[in-house]
Amino acid sequence: MRNKQSQMPSASSGNTTLISAGTTVTGDISFSGNLDVEGKVVGSISAEPGASAMLRVVAGGSVEGEIRVPSASISGSVKGNIYSAENLELTKGAVVAGDVFYNLIEMSMGSKIDGNLKHSTASAKVEPISSVTATPSVDKA
């Protein structure tokens, strides 16, 4: 096995907020510093603009909603799009049902994504993909 330095920051400056196992938070969350999700969040999670922020969704934790953060480490499940302007780590056991917009990504064997991967630079503003519905044409010749 090779020696590698993790590109994920171990912690951002600021406080850490914990949503513990067995806890469900319903509503949107805006944070700076660190947010650790061991329980369940039903709503979007976003970092305050310009904030150094790190989101961790640990094994057993889940998020049902959009995520917009500079850095994230996902070991649990996410149902919704993820927008990561800097670093995104998907560890073994991570399950994402949604599109992933990333600058740098690290995926471990055993992580799953049911959606699209879209690279974007850290300086670019991450915009959601607009859905286009195609209408099939029928030739009656």
N, C-alpha and C positions, 0 to 999 in steps of 0.2 A: 504494500500500500504506500502511496506517495505522501510525503509531507506537504501540506498546503495550509496557507493562512486563510482563514475565513474572511471574505470581503464584507460580511455582515457585521455591523457594529454590535458589540455586546449589549450596549445600552446607550440611549440618547441622554443628553443632559436634561435635567428636569426631574419631575416626580414620576412615580409609577402608579398607574391605576390598575386595579385587579378586579376582574369580574370572575368571581370564584365559581367552582363547580357547583351545580345545583341552583345557580342563579340565572334568571332570565331577565334581560333588559330589553324593553320594547321602546323604540324611538331612535332618533338619529343621535350619534355621538360625535362631537368635535373635541379633539384633544391635542396636547403638546406633551413632549416627554415620551413616556412609555405607556402602552396599553397592553395588558396581558389578558387574554380571553380564555378562561378555563370553562366557563359556562356557555350561555347562549345569548346572542345579540340578534334581535329582529329589528332591522333598520340599518341605515347607512352609517359607515364609519369614515371620518375624514380628519386629517391633520389640519390644524390651524395654519393659514397661509404663512409661509416663511418660517414655520417652526421646524426644529429638528425633532423628528418623531419616529418612533419604532413601534410597530404593531406585531404582537405575537399571538397567534391562535394555536394553542397547544393541543396535543392529542386529546380528544374528547370534547374540545371546545368547538363551537360552530357560530357562523355568521350567516344570516339571511338578509342580504342587502349589498349595496355597492360599497367598495372600499377604495378610498383615495388617500394614499400615504406616500411619503418618501421611501421608507423601508419597511419590509414586512418579512416575517418568517411564519410560514403556515405548516402546521402539523395536523390540524383538525380539518373541518369541512367548511367550505364557503359556497353559498348559493347566491351568485351575483358576480358582476364584473369586478375585476381588480385592476386598479391603476397605480403603478408603482414607479415614481419618477427616478429613483436611484437603484436600490437593490431589492430583489425579491428572491426568497429562498422557499422552495417547496420540498419538505423533508419526506421521508418514507411514511406513508399513511395519509399524506395530504390528499384531499379530494376537493377539486374545484369544479363547480358546474356554472360556467360563465366564461366570458372572454377575458383574456389576461393581456394587459398593456404594460410593458416593462422596458427598462433601460438595460439593466443587468439581471440575469436570472440564473439560478442554480436549482436544478431538479435532481432529487435523489431517486434511485431506482425504487419503485413502489409508490411514487406519487402519481396522481391521475388528474387530467384536465379534460373536461367535456365542454369544449369551446375552442375559440381561436386564440392563437398567440400573435401579438402584434408588437414589434419592436418600435420604440420611440426613444429619442435622445433625452437626456436629463433636462436640457434647456428648452425642449419643445413642450408646448402645452398639450396635454393628453386629452384628446376629444373622443367621445364615443363614436363607434361606427354607426352610420345611419342604415336602417334596414330598408332594403329595396325588395318589393314584392313583384315577382315576375308573373306576367299573365301569359299562359301558354297559348300559342297560336294554333289554330286548327285549319289545315288545308282541306278544302272540299273540292277536289278536282275530279 
